[in-house]
């Protein structure tokens, strides 16, 4: 018969090895899942970014087609390229005031 202390030592050692293997498998599996999840999220982000870029290009193209051709007397159309929103608003207000004045002159003649 073997010594119970020696037997307990080997049981404890076997348990520790088995637990270590289980922890290793769990950690390896978890890291693999995290890596897979990260790769999927990066791919989804890439696809989303591409979709947004395509939509922006389509909207820009549609906007360019819907916009009337640029004339030399139109200062508003030339300001669209600068992206200065306040300047565009100011130009539109000036053109509106000019159109109102022209309309008033026309009404006074008739």
C-alpha positions as CSV (number, residue, x, y, z in Angstrom):
1,X,0.0,0.0,0.0
2,X,1.1,3.5,-0.8
3,X,1.5,6.3,1.6
4,X,-1.6,8.5,1.7
5,X,0.5,11.7,1.6
6,X,2.2,10.6,-1.5
7,X,-1.1,9.6,-3.0
8,X,-2.6,13.1,-2.1
9,X,0.5,14.8,-3.6
10,X,0.0,13.0,-7.0
11,X,-3.7,13.7,-6.9
12,X,-3.1,17.4,-6.3
13,X,-0.4,17.4,-9.0
14,X,-2.8,15.8,-11.5
15,X,-5.6,18.2,-10.5
16,X,-3.2,21.2,-11.0
17,X,-2.1,19.9,-14.4
18,X,-5.7,19.3,-15.5
19,X,-6.8,22.7,-14.3
20,X,-3.9,24.3,-16.0
21,X,-4.8,22.6,-19.3
22,X,-8.4,23.6,-18.9
23,X,-7.4,27.2,-18.2
24,X,-5.0,27.1,-21.2
25,X,-7.8,25.9,-23.5
26,X,-10.2,28.5,-22.2
27,X,-7.7,31.3,-22.6
28,X,-6.7,30.1,-26.0
29,X,-10.3,29.8,-27.1
30,X,-11.2,33.2,-25.7
31,X,-8.3,34.9,-27.4
32,X,-9.2,33.2,-30.6
33,X,-12.8,34.4,-30.3
34,X,-11.6,37.9,-29.5
35,X,-9.3,37.9,-32.5
36,X,-12.2,36.7,-34.7
37,X,-14.5,39.3,-33.2
38,X,-11.9,42.1,-33.8
39,X,-11.4,41.0,-37.4
40,X,-15.2,41.0,-38.0
41,X,-15.6,44.4,-36.5
42,X,-12.8,45.8,-38.5
43,X,-14.4,44.4,-41.7
44,X,-17.8,45.8,-40.8
45,X,-16.2,49.2,-40.1
46,X,-14.4,49.0,-43.5
47,X,-17.6,48.1,-45.2
48,X,-19.5,50.9,-43.4
49,X,-16.8,53.4,-44.3
50,X,-16.9,52.4,-47.9
51,X,-20.7,52.6,-48.0
52,X,-20.6,56.1,-46.5
53,X,-18.0,57.2,-49.1
54,X,-20.0,55.8,-52.0
55,X,-23.2,57.5,-50.7
56,X,-21.3,60.8,-50.4
57,X,-20.0,60.5,-53.9
58,X,-23.4,59.7,-55.2
59,X,-25.0,62.7,-53.4
60,X,-22.2,65.0,-54.6
61,X,-22.7,63.8,-58.2
62,X,-26.5,64.3,-57.9
63,X,-26.0,67.7,-56.4
64,X,-23.7,68.7,-59.2
65,X,-26.2,67.5,-61.9
66,X,-29.1,69.3,-60.2
67,X,-27.2,72.6,-59.8
68,X,-27.7,75.1,-62.6
69,X,-24.6,75.9,-64.7
70,X,-22.4,78.6,-63.4
71,X,-22.6,82.1,-64.9
72,X,-20.2,85.0,-64.5
73,X,-22.8,87.1,-62.7
74,X,-23.6,84.5,-60.1
75,X,-21.4,85.0,-57.1
76,X,-23.3,82.4,-55.1
77,X,-22.3,79.5,-57.4
78,X,-18.6,80.4,-57.1
79,X,-18.9,80.4,-53.3
80,X,-20.0,76.8,-53.1
81,X,-16.4,75.7,-53.8
82,X,-15.0,77.6,-50.8
83,X,-17.4,75.9,-48.4
84,X,-17.9,79.2,-46.5
85,X,-21.5,78.8,-45.3
86,X,-21.8,82.4,-44.0
87,X,-20.7,83.8,-47.4
88,X,-23.2,81.7,-49.2
89,X,-26.0,82.9,-46.9
90,X,-24.9,86.5,-47.3
91,X,-24.8,86.1,-51.1
92,X,-28.3,84.5,-51.2
93,X,-29.7,87.3,-49.0
94,X,-28.1,89.9,-51.4
95,X,-29.6,88.1,-54.4
96,X,-33.0,87.9,-52.7
97,X,-32.9,91.7,-52.0
98,X,-31.8,92.4,-55.6
99,X,-34.7,90.2,-56.9
100,X,-37.2,92.0,-54.7
101,X,-36.0,95.4,-55.9
102,X,-36.3,94.2,-59.5
103,X,-39.8,92.9,-58.9
104,X,-40.8,96.1,-57.3
105,X,-39.5,98.1,-60.2
106,X,-41.4,95.8,-62.6
107,X,-44.6,96.2,-60.6
108,X,-44.2,100.0,-60.6
109,X,-43.9,100.1,-64.4
110,X,-47.1,98.0,-64.9
